[in-house]
């Protein structure tokens, strides 16, 4: 998996977690949907932070680091 594929996969994970959170909040009414939704949101927020950081990584910068070690 290359860097761009990792970035895309992280975005997909974040979107899927957001969908899960939304589904929990809508479909599990009266059985702790807010608490459970909040837990999934926290996880989604962490993955979103990682995704944002990953988006700042430059492939050319990584390649230059790898070339410097040769």
N, CA, C and O atoms as a Tripos MOL2 file, in Angstrom:
@<TRIPOS>MOLECULE
protein
  280   279    70     0     0
PROTEIN
NO_CHARGES

@<TRIPOS>ATOM
      1 N           0.8650   -1.1750    0.0000 N.3       1 UNK1
      2 CA          0.0000    0.0000    0.0000 C.3       1 UNK1
      3 C           0.9030    1.2280    0.0000 C.2       1 UNK1
      4 O           1.8330    1.3310    0.8000 O.2       1 UNK1
      5 N           0.6150    2.1620   -0.9150 N.am      2 UNK2
      6 CA          1.4260    3.3780   -0.9510 C.3       2 UNK2
      7 C           0.7860    4.4730   -0.0930 C.2       2 UNK2
      8 O          -0.2820    4.2790    0.4870 O.2       2 UNK2
      9 N           1.4430    5.6010   -0.0260 N.am      3 UNK3
     10 CA          1.0050    6.6900    0.8410 C.3       3 UNK3
     11 C          -0.3880    7.1990    0.4730 C.2       3 UNK3
     12 O          -1.2280    7.4070    1.3480 O.2       3 UNK3
     13 N          -0.6290    7.3970   -0.8100 N.am      4 UNK4
     14 CA         -1.9410    7.9020   -1.2360 C.3       4 UNK4
     15 C          -3.0460    6.9100   -0.9020 C.2       4 UNK4
     16 O          -4.1360    7.3120   -0.4970 O.2       4 UNK4
     17 N          -2.7790    5.6260   -1.0660 N.am      5 UNK5
     18 CA         -3.7610    4.6050   -0.7130 C.3       5 UNK5
     19 C          -4.0500    4.6170    0.7870 C.2       5 UNK5
     20 O          -5.1920    4.4180    1.2020 O.2       5 UNK5
     21 N          -3.0270    4.8470    1.5920 N.am      6 UNK6
     22 CA         -3.2120    4.9570    3.0460 C.3       6 UNK6
     23 C          -4.0920    6.1460    3.3860 C.2       6 UNK6
     24 O          -4.9850    6.0380    4.2270 O.2       6 UNK6
     25 N          -3.8490    7.2730    2.7430 N.am      7 UNK7
     26 CA         -4.6490    8.4760    2.9880 C.3       7 UNK7
     27 C          -6.1140    8.2300    2.6290 C.2       7 UNK7
     28 O          -7.0140    8.6120    3.3770 O.2       7 UNK7
     29 N          -6.3450    7.5990    1.4940 N.am      8 UNK8
     30 CA         -7.7110    7.3020    1.0520 C.3       8 UNK8
     31 C          -8.3780    6.3410    2.0280 C.2       8 UNK8
     32 O          -9.5370    6.5330    2.3960 O.2       8 UNK8
     33 N          -7.6620    5.3220    2.4410 N.am      9 UNK9
     34 CA         -8.2240    4.3340    3.3750 C.3       9 UNK9
     35 C          -8.5770    4.9750    4.7160 C.2       9 UNK9
     36 O          -9.6110    4.6540    5.3010 O.2       9 UNK9
     37 N          -7.7300    5.8730    5.2050 N.am     10 UNK10
     38 CA         -8.0290    6.5640    6.4620 C.3      10 UNK10
     39 C          -9.2900    7.4130    6.3320 C.2      10 UNK10
     40 O         -10.1120    7.4470    7.2470 O.2      10 UNK10
     41 N          -9.4460    8.1000    5.1960 N.am     11 UNK11
     42 CA        -10.6570    8.8980    4.9830 C.3      11 UNK11
     43 C         -11.8950    8.0090    4.9660 C.2      11 UNK11
     44 O         -12.9380    8.3770    5.5050 O.2      11 UNK11
     45 N         -11.7740    6.8350    4.3430 N.am     12 UNK12
     46 CA        -12.9020    5.8900    4.2970 C.3      12 UNK12
     47 C         -13.2600    5.4010    5.6940 C.2      12 UNK12
     48 O         -14.4380    5.2700    6.0280 O.2      12 UNK12
     49 N         -12.2490    5.1340    6.5050 N.am     13 UNK13
     50 CA        -12.4890    4.6830    7.8810 C.3      13 UNK13
     51 C         -13.2230    5.7600    8.6680 C.2      13 UNK13
     52 O         -14.1710    5.4620    9.3940 O.2      13 UNK13
     53 N         -12.7920    7.0050    8.5290 N.am     14 UNK14
     54 CA        -13.4410    8.1120    9.2360 C.3      14 UNK14
     55 C         -14.8990    8.2260    8.8050 C.2      14 UNK14
     56 O         -15.7840    8.3620    9.6500 O.2      14 UNK14
     57 N         -15.1560    8.1720    7.5050 N.am     15 UNK15
     58 CA        -16.5330    8.2650    7.0080 C.3      15 UNK15
     59 C         -17.3860    7.1090    7.5180 C.2      15 UNK15
     60 O         -18.5480    7.3000    7.8790 O.2      15 UNK15
     61 N         -16.8120    5.9190    7.5460 N.am     16 UNK16
     62 CA        -17.5540    4.7590    8.0380 C.3      16 UNK16
     63 C         -17.8760    4.8940    9.5280 C.2      16 UNK16
     64 O         -18.9790    4.5550    9.9580 O.2      16 UNK16
     65 N         -16.9250    5.3850   10.3070 N.am     17 UNK17
     66 CA        -17.1810    5.6110   11.7280 C.3      17 UNK17
     67 C         -18.2620    6.6640   11.9310 C.2      17 UNK17
     68 O         -19.1000    6.5230   12.8210 O.2      17 UNK17
     69 N         -18.2540    7.7090   11.1230 N.am     18 UNK18
     70 CA        -19.2940    8.7390   11.2180 C.3      18 UNK18
     71 C         -20.6630    8.1430   10.8850 C.2      18 UNK18
     72 O         -21.6610    8.4710   11.5270 O.2      18 UNK18
     73 N         -20.7040    7.2660    9.8750 N.am     19 UNK19
     74 CA        -21.9670    6.5990    9.5210 C.3      19 UNK19
     75 C         -22.4500    5.7030   10.6560 C.2      19 UNK19
     76 O         -23.6390    5.6790   10.9720 O.2      19 UNK19
     77 N         -21.5240    4.9670   11.2670 N.am     20 UNK20
     78 CA        -21.8750    4.0970   12.3950 C.3      20 UNK20
     79 C         -22.4180    4.9320   13.5460 C.2      20 UNK20
     80 O         -23.4360    4.5880   14.1470 O.2      20 UNK20
     81 N         -21.7350    6.0260   13.8490 N.am     21 UNK21
     82 CA        -22.1970    6.9180   14.9250 C.3      21 UNK21
     83 C         -23.6130    7.4180   14.6530 C.2      21 UNK21
     84 O         -24.4740    7.3840   15.5330 O.2      21 UNK21
     85 N         -23.8400    7.8750   13.4450 N.am     22 UNK22
     86 CA        -25.1560    8.3830   13.0760 C.3      22 UNK22
     87 C         -26.2220    7.2990   13.1840 C.2      22 UNK22
     88 O         -27.3200    7.5470   13.6810 O.2      22 UNK22
     89 N         -25.8980    6.1100   12.7220 N.am     23 UNK23
     90 CA        -26.8410    4.9950   12.8000 C.3      23 UNK23
     91 C         -27.1800    4.6220   14.2290 C.2      23 UNK23
     92 O         -28.3350    4.3400   14.5480 O.2      23 UNK23
     93 N         -26.1850    4.6210   15.0780 N.am     24 UNK24
     94 CA        -26.4120    4.3120   16.4910 C.3      24 UNK24
     95 C         -27.3530    5.3460   17.1100 C.2      24 UNK24
     96 O         -28.3000    4.9990   17.8150 O.2      24 UNK24
     97 N         -27.0770    6.6140   16.8340 N.am     25 UNK25
     98 CA        -27.8940    7.6850   17.4110 C.3      25 UNK25
     99 C         -29.3460    7.6370   16.9160 C.2      25 UNK25
    100 O         -30.2630    8.0200   17.6430 O.2      25 UNK25
    101 N         -29.5500    7.1700   15.6930 N.am     26 UNK26
    102 CA        -30.8990    7.1310   15.1300 C.3      26 UNK26
    103 C         -31.6360    5.8280   15.4360 C.2      26 UNK26
    104 O         -32.8410    5.8400   15.6890 O.2      26 UNK26
    105 N         -30.9160    4.7090   15.4140 N.am     27 UNK27
    106 CA        -31.5690    3.3980   15.4630 C.3      27 UNK27
    107 C         -31.6600    2.7720   16.8490 C.2      27 UNK27
    108 O         -32.4260    1.8280   17.0410 O.2      27 UNK27
    109 N         -30.9130    3.2630   17.7980 N.am     28 UNK28
    110 CA        -30.8840    2.6450   19.1220 C.3      28 UNK28
    111 C         -31.4900    3.5650   20.1790 C.2      28 UNK28
    112 O         -30.9870    3.6430   21.3000 O.2      28 UNK28
    113 N         -32.5360    4.2390   19.8320 N.am     29 UNK29
    114 CA        -33.1740    5.2120   20.7150 C.3      29 UNK29
    115 C         -33.6630    4.5330   21.9940 C.2      29 UNK29
    116 O         -34.3430    3.5080   21.9540 O.2      29 UNK29
    117 N         -33.3020    5.1280   23.1160 N.am     30 UNK30
    118 CA        -33.7670    4.6500   24.4150 C.3      30 UNK30
    119 C         -32.9120    3.5760   25.0560 C.2      30 UNK30
    120 O         -33.2250    3.1110   26.1520 O.2      30 UNK30
    121 N         -31.8450    3.1780   24.3980 N.am     31 UNK31
    122 CA        -30.9920    2.1290   24.9950 C.3      31 UNK31
    123 C         -29.5230    2.5650   25.0220 C.2      31 UNK31
    124 O         -28.6240    1.7880   24.7020 O.2      31 UNK31
    125 N         -29.3040    3.8100   25.4050 N.am     32 UNK32
    126 CA        -27.9320    4.3070   25.5600 C.3      32 UNK32
    127 C         -27.3020    4.8030   24.2790 C.2      32 UNK32
    128 O         -26.0810    4.7920   24.1250 O.2      32 UNK32
    129 N         -28.1610    5.2460   23.3470 N.am     33 UNK33
    130 CA        -27.6360    5.6640   22.0480 C.3      33 UNK33
    131 C         -26.6890    6.8520   22.1540 C.2      33 UNK33
    132 O         -25.7330    6.9500   21.3840 O.2      33 UNK33
    133 N         -26.9400    7.7560   23.0990 N.am     34 UNK34
    134 CA        -26.0650    8.9220   23.2320 C.3      34 UNK34
    135 C         -24.6860    8.5220   23.7400 C.2      34 UNK34
    136 O         -23.6670    8.9670   23.2100 O.2      34 UNK34
    137 N         -24.6600    7.6840   24.7630 N.am     35 UNK35
    138 CA        -23.3820    7.2380   25.3140 C.3      35 UNK35
    139 C         -22.5880    6.4470   24.2850 C.2      35 UNK35
    140 O         -21.3950    6.6810   24.0930 O.2      35 UNK35
    141 N         -23.2560    5.5160   23.6290 N.am     36 UNK36
    142 CA        -22.5910    4.7000   22.6160 C.3      36 UNK36
    143 C         -22.1550    5.5580   21.4310 C.2      36 UNK36
    144 O         -21.0400    5.4100   20.9320 O.2      36 UNK36
    145 N         -23.0330    6.4540   20.9810 N.am     37 UNK37
    146 CA        -22.6910    7.3580   19.8850 C.3      37 UNK37
    147 C         -21.4990    8.2330   20.2230 C.2      37 UNK37
    148 O         -20.6370    8.4780   19.3790 O.2      37 UNK37
    149 N         -21.4540    8.7040   21.4660 N.am     38 UNK38
    150 CA        -20.3260    9.5320   21.8980 C.3      38 UNK38
    151 C         -19.0140    8.7430   21.8770 C.2      38 UNK38
    152 O         -17.9670    9.2780   21.5120 O.2      38 UNK38
    153 N         -19.0770    7.4790   22.2660 N.am     39 UNK39
    154 CA        -17.8670    6.6300   22.2460 C.3      39 UNK39
    155 C         -17.3570    6.4450   20.8210 C.2      39 UNK39
    156 O         -16.1580    6.5610   20.5650 O.2      39 UNK39
    157 N         -18.2650    6.1600   19.9010 N.am     40 UNK40
    158 CA        -17.8610    5.9880   18.5060 C.3      40 UNK40
    159 C         -17.3420    7.3110   17.9500 C.2      40 UNK40
    160 O         -16.3980    7.3260   17.1600 O.2      40 UNK40
    161 N         -17.9540    8.4180   18.3590 N.am     41 UNK41
    162 CA        -17.4880    9.7400   17.9110 C.3      41 UNK41
    163 C         -16.0580    9.9980   18.3630 C.2      41 UNK41
    164 O         -15.2500   10.5160   17.5930 O.2      41 UNK41
    165 N         -15.7360    9.6440   19.5990 N.am     42 UNK42
    166 CA        -14.3730    9.8350   20.1050 C.3      42 UNK42
    167 C         -13.3720    9.0600   19.2650 C.2      42 UNK42
    168 O         -12.2980    9.5670   18.9410 O.2      42 UNK42
    169 N         -13.7240    7.8360   18.9160 N.am     43 UNK43
    170 CA        -12.8430    7.0160   18.0810 C.3      43 UNK43
    171 C         -12.7070    7.6520   16.7080 C.2      43 UNK43
    172 O         -11.6070    7.7540   16.1660 O.2      43 UNK43
    173 N         -13.8450    8.0840   16.1430 N.am     44 UNK44
    174 CA        -13.8160    8.7590   14.8440 C.3      44 UNK44
    175 C         -12.9630   10.0140   14.8660 C.2      44 UNK44
    176 O         -12.2290   10.2930   13.9180 O.2      44 UNK44
    177 N         -13.0640   10.7620   15.9440 N.am     45 UNK45
    178 CA        -12.2540   11.9810   16.0820 C.3      45 UNK45
    179 C         -10.7630   11.6590   16.0740 C.2      45 UNK45
    180 O          -9.9700   12.3800   15.4670 O.2      45 UNK45
    181 N         -10.3860   10.5840   16.7440 N.am     46 UNK46
    182 CA         -8.9680   10.1900   16.7700 C.3      46 UNK46
    183 C          -8.4920    9.7870   15.3860 C.2      46 UNK46
    184 O          -7.4040   10.1760   14.9610 O.2      46 UNK46
    185 N          -9.3070    9.0040   14.6770 N.am     47 UNK47
    186 CA         -8.9420    8.6110   13.3230 C.3      47 UNK47
    187 C          -8.8930    9.8280   12.3970 C.2      47 UNK47
    188 O          -8.0560    9.8930   11.4970 O.2      47 UNK47
    189 N          -9.7890   10.7870   12.6190 N.am     48 UNK48
    190 CA         -9.7740   11.9990   11.8170 C.3      48 UNK48
    191 C          -8.4940   12.7970   12.0650 C.2      48 UNK48
    192 O          -7.9210   13.3550   11.1290 O.2      48 UNK48
    193 N          -8.0480   12.8540   13.3120 N.am     49 UNK49
    194 CA         -6.7790   13.5230   13.6280 C.3      49 UNK49
    195 C          -5.6210   12.8470   12.9040 C.2      49 UNK49
    196 O          -4.7560   13.5130   12.3340 O.2      49 UNK49
    197 N          -5.6150   11.5240   12.9330 N.am     50 UNK50
    198 CA         -4.5570   10.7680   12.2450 C.3      50 UNK50
    199 C          -4.6270   11.0300   10.7430 C.2      50 UNK50
    200 O          -3.5980   11.2170   10.0940 O.2      50 UNK50
    201 N          -5.8270   11.0430   10.1990 N.am     51 UNK51
    202 CA         -6.0030   11.2990    8.7690 C.3      51 UNK51
    203 C          -5.4770   12.6820    8.4050 C.2      51 UNK51
    204 O          -4.8090   12.8450    7.3840 O.2      51 UNK51
    205 N          -5.7720   13.6660    9.2260 N.am     52 UNK52
    206 CA         -5.2840   15.0280    8.9810 C.3      52 UNK52
    207 C          -3.7560   15.0650    8.9960 C.2      52 UNK52
    208 O          -3.1310   15.6900    8.1390 O.2      52 UNK52
    209 N          -3.1680   14.3940    9.9740 N.am     53 UNK53
    210 CA         -1.7040   14.3470   10.0470 C.3      53 UNK53
    211 C          -1.1170   13.6260    8.8310 C.2      53 UNK53
    212 O          -0.1090   14.0530    8.2690 O.2      53 UNK53
    213 N          -1.7550   12.5440    8.4430 N.am     54 UNK54
    214 CA         -1.2950   11.7790    7.2890 C.3      54 UNK54
    215 C          -1.3610   12.6230    6.0200 C.2      54 UNK54
    216 O          -0.5020   12.5030    5.1470 O.2      54 UNK54
    217 N          -2.3700   13.4700    5.9190 N.am     55 UNK55
    218 CA         -2.4960   14.3470    4.7530 C.3      55 UNK55
    219 C          -1.3560   15.3510    4.6540 C.2      55 UNK55
    220 O          -1.0820   15.8690    3.5720 O.2      55 UNK55
    221 N          -0.6930   15.6300    5.7630 N.am     56 UNK56
    222 CA          0.4200   16.5840    5.7260 C.3      56 UNK56
    223 C           1.7350   15.9300    5.3040 C.2      56 UNK56
    224 O           2.7190   16.6160    5.0280 O.2      56 UNK56
    225 N           1.7420   14.6000    5.2580 N.am     57 UNK57
    226 CA          2.9600   13.8860    4.8770 C.3      57 UNK57
    227 C           3.1640   14.0050    3.3760 C.2      57 UNK57
    228 O           2.2530   13.7600    2.5840 O.2      57 UNK57
    229 N           4.3490   14.3760    3.0140 N.am     58 UNK58
    230 CA          4.6930   14.5450    1.6030 C.3      58 UNK58
    231 C           5.4430   13.3090    1.1110 C.2      58 UNK58
    232 O           6.4440   12.8990    1.6990 O.2      58 UNK58
    233 N           4.9420   12.7260    0.0250 N.am     59 UNK59
    234 CA          5.5980   11.5410   -0.5450 C.3      59 UNK59
    235 C           7.0240   11.8800   -0.9670 C.2      59 UNK59
    236 O           7.9400   11.0860   -0.7530 O.2      59 UNK59
    237 N           7.2150   13.0510   -1.5630 N.am     60 UNK60
    238 CA          8.5580   13.4250   -2.0150 C.3      60 UNK60
    239 C           9.5050   13.5900   -0.8320 C.2      60 UNK60
    240 O          10.6910   13.2760   -0.9370 O.2      60 UNK60
    241 N           8.9890   14.0810    0.2920 N.am     61 UNK61
    242 CA          9.8250   14.2250    1.4910 C.3      61 UNK61
    243 C          10.2450   12.8540    2.0130 C.2      61 UNK61
    244 O          11.4070   12.6500    2.3620 O.2      61 UNK61
    245 N           9.3030   11.9190    2.0670 N.am     62 UNK62
    246 CA          9.6140   10.5690    2.5200 C.3      62 UNK62
    247 C          10.6290    9.9200    1.5850 C.2      62 UNK62
    248 O          11.5810    9.2840    2.0390 O.2      62 UNK62
    249 N          10.4260   10.0800    0.2850 N.am     63 UNK63
    250 CA         11.3380    9.5070   -0.6880 C.3      63 UNK63
    251 C          12.7420   10.0820   -0.5300 C.2      63 UNK63
    252 O          13.7310    9.3590   -0.6540 O.2      63 UNK63
    253 N          12.8280   11.3800   -0.2570 N.am     64 UNK64
    254 CA         14.1500   11.9850   -0.0670 C.3      64 UNK64
    255 C          14.8210   11.4450    1.1840 C.2      64 UNK64
    256 O          16.0390   11.2690    1.1930 O.2      64 UNK64
    257 N          14.0680   11.1780    2.2290 N.am     65 UNK65
    258 CA         14.6390   10.5880    3.4350 C.3      65 UNK65
    259 C          15.1630    9.1880    3.1650 C.2      65 UNK65
    260 O          16.2340    8.8090    3.6410 O.2      65 UNK65
    261 N          14.4050    8.4340    2.4040 N.am     66 UNK66
    262 CA         14.8220    7.0650    2.0810 C.3      66 UNK66
    263 C          16.0530    7.0760    1.1920 C.2      66 UNK66
    264 O          16.9420    6.2390    1.3470 O.2      66 UNK66
    265 N          16.1100    8.0160    0.2680 N.am     67 UNK67
    266 CA         17.2710    8.1190   -0.6190 C.3      67 UNK67
    267 C          18.5150    8.5690    0.1410 C.2      67 UNK67
    268 O          19.6240    8.1630   -0.2070 O.2      67 UNK67
    269 N          18.3570    9.3830    1.1540 N.am     68 UNK68
    270 CA         19.4880    9.8530    1.9610 C.3      68 UNK68
    271 C          20.1180    8.7030    2.7400 C.2      68 UNK68
    272 O          21.3090    8.7440    3.0500 O.2      68 UNK68
    273 N          19.3280    7.6790    3.0580 N.am     69 UNK69
    274 CA         19.8410    6.5490    3.8300 C.3      69 UNK69
    275 C          20.5710    5.5280    2.9720 C.2      69 UNK69
    276 O          21.2020    4.6170    3.5070 O.2      69 UNK69
    277 N          20.4980    5.6610    1.6550 N.am     70 UNK70
    278 CA         21.1820    4.7040    0.7630 C.3      70 UNK70
    279 C          22.6700    4.9200    0.7370 C.2      70 UNK70
    280 O          23.3860    4.2010    0.0400 O.2      70 UNK70
@<TRIPOS>BOND
     1     1     2 1
     2     2     3 1
     3     3     4 2
     4     3     5 am
     5     5     6 1
     6     6     7 1
     7     7     8 2
     8     7     9 am
     9     9    10 1
    10    10    11 1
    11    11    12 2
    12    11    13 am
    13    13    14 1
    14    14    15 1
    15    15    16 2
    16    15    17 am
    17    17    18 1
    18    18    19 1
    19    19    20 2
    20    19    21 am
    21    21    22 1
    22    22    23 1
    23    23    24 2
    24    23    25 am
    25    25    26 1
    26    26    27 1
    27    27    28 2
    28    27    29 am
    29    29    30 1
    30    30    31 1
    31    31    32 2
    32    31    33 am
    33    33    34 1
    34    34    35 1
    35    35    36 2
    36    35    37 am
    37    37    38 1
    38    38    39 1
    39    39    40 2
    40    39    41 am
    41    41    42 1
    42    42    43 1
    43    43    44 2
    44    43    45 am
    45    45    46 1
    46    46    47 1
    47    47    48 2
    48    47    49 am
    49    49    50 1
    50    50    51 1
    51    51    52 2
    52    51    53 am
    53    53    54 1
    54    54    55 1
    55    55    56 2
    56    55    57 am
    57    57    58 1
    58    58    59 1
    59    59    60 2
    60    59    61 am
    61    61    62 1
    62    62    63 1
    63    63    64 2
    64    63    65 am
    65    65    66 1
    66    66    67 1
    67    67    68 2
    68    67    69 am
    69    69    70 1
    70    70    71 1
    71    71    72 2
    72    71    73 am
    73    73    74 1
    74    74    75 1
    75    75    76 2
    76    75    77 am
    77    77    78 1
    78    78    79 1
    79    79    80 2
    80    79    81 am
    81    81    82 1
    82    82    83 1
    83    83    84 2
    84    83    85 am
    85    85    86 1
    86    86    87 1
    87    87    88 2
    88    87    89 am
    89    89    90 1
    90    90    91 1
    91    91    92 2
    92    91    93 am
    93    93    94 1
    94    94    95 1
    95    95    96 2
    96    95    97 am
    97    97    98 1
    98    98    99 1
    99    99   100 2
   100    99   101 am
   101   101   102 1
   102   102   103 1
   103   103   104 2
   104   103   105 am
   105   105   106 1
   106   106   107 1
   107   107   108 2
   108   107   109 am
   109   109   110 1
   110   110   111 1
   111   111   112 2
   112   111   113 am
   113   113   114 1
   114   114   115 1
   115   115   116 2
   116   115   117 am
   117   117   118 1
   118   118   119 1
   119   119   120 2
   120   119   121 am
   121   121   122 1
   122   122   123 1
   123   123   124 2
   124   123   125 am
   125   125   126 1
   126   126   127 1
   127   127   128 2
   128   127   129 am
   129   129   130 1
   130   130   131 1
   131   131   132 2
   132   131   133 am
   133   133   134 1
   134   134   135 1
   135   135   136 2
   136   135   137 am
   137   137   138 1
   138   138   139 1
   139   139   140 2
   140   139   141 am
   141   141   142 1
   142   142   143 1
   143   143   144 2
   144   143   145 am
   145   145   146 1
   146   146   147 1
   147   147   148 2
   148   147   149 am
   149   149   150 1
   150   150   151 1
   151   151   152 2
   152   151   153 am
   153   153   154 1
   154   154   155 1
   155   155   156 2
   156   155   157 am
   157   157   158 1
   158   158   159 1
   159   159   160 2
   160   159   161 am
   161   161   162 1
   162   162   163 1
   163   163   164 2
   164   163   165 am
   165   165   166 1
   166   166   167 1
   167   167   168 2
   168   167   169 am
   169   169   170 1
   170   170   171 1
   171   171   172 2
   172   171   173 am
   173   173   174 1
   174   174   175 1
   175   175   176 2
   176   175   177 am
   177   177   178 1
   178   178   179 1
   179   179   180 2
   180   179   181 am
   181   181   182 1
   182   182   183 1
   183   183   184 2
   184   183   185 am
   185   185   186 1
   186   186   187 1
   187   187   188 2
   188   187   189 am
   189   189   190 1
   190   190   191 1
   191   191   192 2
   192   191   193 am
   193   193   194 1
   194   194   195 1
   195   195   196 2
   196   195   197 am
   197   197   198 1
   198   198   199 1
   199   199   200 2
   200   199   201 am
   201   201   202 1
   202   202   203 1
   203   203   204 2
   204   203   205 am
   205   205   206 1
   206   206   207 1
   207   207   208 2
   208   207   209 am
   209   209   210 1
   210   210   211 1
   211   211   212 2
   212   211   213 am
   213   213   214 1
   214   214   215 1
   215   215   216 2
   216   215   217 am
   217   217   218 1
   218   218   219 1
   219   219   220 2
   220   219   221 am
   221   221   222 1
   222   222   223 1
   223   223   224 2
   224   223   225 am
   225   225   226 1
   226   226   227 1
   227   227   228 2
   228   227   229 am
   229   229   230 1
   230   230   231 1
   231   231   232 2
   232   231   233 am
   233   233   234 1
   234   234   235 1
   235   235   236 2
   236   235   237 am
   237   237   238 1
   238   238   239 1
   239   239   240 2
   240   239   241 am
   241   241   242 1
   242   242   243 1
   243   243   244 2
   244   243   245 am
   245   245   246 1
   246   246   247 1
   247   247   248 2
   248   247   249 am
   249   249   250 1
   250   250   251 1
   251   251   252 2
   252   251   253 am
   253   253   254 1
   254   254   255 1
   255   255   256 2
   256   255   257 am
   257   257   258 1
   258   258   259 1
   259   259   260 2
   260   259   261 am
   261   261   262 1
   262   262   263 1
   263   263   264 2
   264   263   265 am
   265   265   266 1
   266   266   267 1
   267   267   268 2
   268   267   269 am
   269   269   270 1
   270   270   271 1
   271   271   272 2
   272   271   273 am
   273   273   274 1
   274   274   275 1
   275   275   276 2
   276   275   277 am
   277   277   278 1
   278   278   279 1
   279   279   280 2
@<TRIPOS>SUBSTRUCTURE
     1 UNK1         2 RESIDUE 1 A UNK
     2 UNK2         6 RESIDUE 1 A UNK
     3 UNK3        10 RESIDUE 1 A UNK
     4 UNK4        14 RESIDUE 1 A UNK
     5 UNK5        18 RESIDUE 1 A UNK
     6 UNK6        22 RESIDUE 1 A UNK
     7 UNK7        26 RESIDUE 1 A UNK
     8 UNK8        30 RESIDUE 1 A UNK
     9 UNK9        34 RESIDUE 1 A UNK
    10 UNK10       38 RESIDUE 1 A UNK
    11 UNK11       42 RESIDUE 1 A UNK
    12 UNK12       46 RESIDUE 1 A UNK
    13 UNK13       50 RESIDUE 1 A UNK
    14 UNK14       54 RESIDUE 1 A UNK
    15 UNK15       58 RESIDUE 1 A UNK
    16 UNK16       62 RESIDUE 1 A UNK
    17 UNK17       66 RESIDUE 1 A UNK
    18 UNK18       70 RESIDUE 1 A UNK
    19 UNK19       74 RESIDUE 1 A UNK
    20 UNK20       78 RESIDUE 1 A UNK
    21 UNK21       82 RESIDUE 1 A UNK
    22 UNK22       86 RESIDUE 1 A UNK
    23 UNK23       90 RESIDUE 1 A UNK
    24 UNK24       94 RESIDUE 1 A UNK
    25 UNK25       98 RESIDUE 1 A UNK
    26 UNK26      102 RESIDUE 1 A UNK
    27 UNK27      106 RESIDUE 1 A UNK
    28 UNK28      110 RESIDUE 1 A UNK
    29 UNK29      114 RESIDUE 1 A UNK
    30 UNK30      118 RESIDUE 1 A UNK
    31 UNK31      122 RESIDUE 1 A UNK
    32 UNK32      126 RESIDUE 1 A UNK
    33 UNK33      130 RESIDUE 1 A UNK
    34 UNK34      134 RESIDUE 1 A UNK
    35 UNK35      138 RESIDUE 1 A UNK
    36 UNK36      142 RESIDUE 1 A UNK
    37 UNK37      146 RESIDUE 1 A UNK
    38 UNK38      150 RESIDUE 1 A UNK
    39 UNK39      154 RESIDUE 1 A UNK
    40 UNK40      158 RESIDUE 1 A UNK
    41 UNK41      162 RESIDUE 1 A UNK
    42 UNK42      166 RESIDUE 1 A UNK
    43 UNK43      170 RESIDUE 1 A UNK
    44 UNK44      174 RESIDUE 1 A UNK
    45 UNK45      178 RESIDUE 1 A UNK
    46 UNK46      182 RESIDUE 1 A UNK
    47 UNK47      186 RESIDUE 1 A UNK
    48 UNK48      190 RESIDUE 1 A UNK
    49 UNK49      194 RESIDUE 1 A UNK
    50 UNK50      198 RESIDUE 1 A UNK
    51 UNK51      202 RESIDUE 1 A UNK
    52 UNK52      206 RESIDUE 1 A UNK
    53 UNK53      210 RESIDUE 1 A UNK
    54 UNK54      214 RESIDUE 1 A UNK
    55 UNK55      218 RESIDUE 1 A UNK
    56 UNK56      222 RESIDUE 1 A UNK
    57 UNK57      226 RESIDUE 1 A UNK
    58 UNK58      230 RESIDUE 1 A UNK
    59 UNK59      234 RESIDUE 1 A UNK
    60 UNK60      238 RESIDUE 1 A UNK
    61 UNK61      242 RESIDUE 1 A UNK
    62 UNK62      246 RESIDUE 1 A UNK
    63 UNK63      250 RESIDUE 1 A UNK
    64 UNK64      254 RESIDUE 1 A UNK
    65 UNK65      258 RESIDUE 1 A UNK
    66 UNK66      262 RESIDUE 1 A UNK
    67 UNK67      266 RESIDUE 1 A UNK
    68 UNK68      270 RESIDUE 1 A UNK
    69 UNK69      274 RESIDUE 1 A UNK
    70 UNK70      278 RESIDUE 1 A UNK
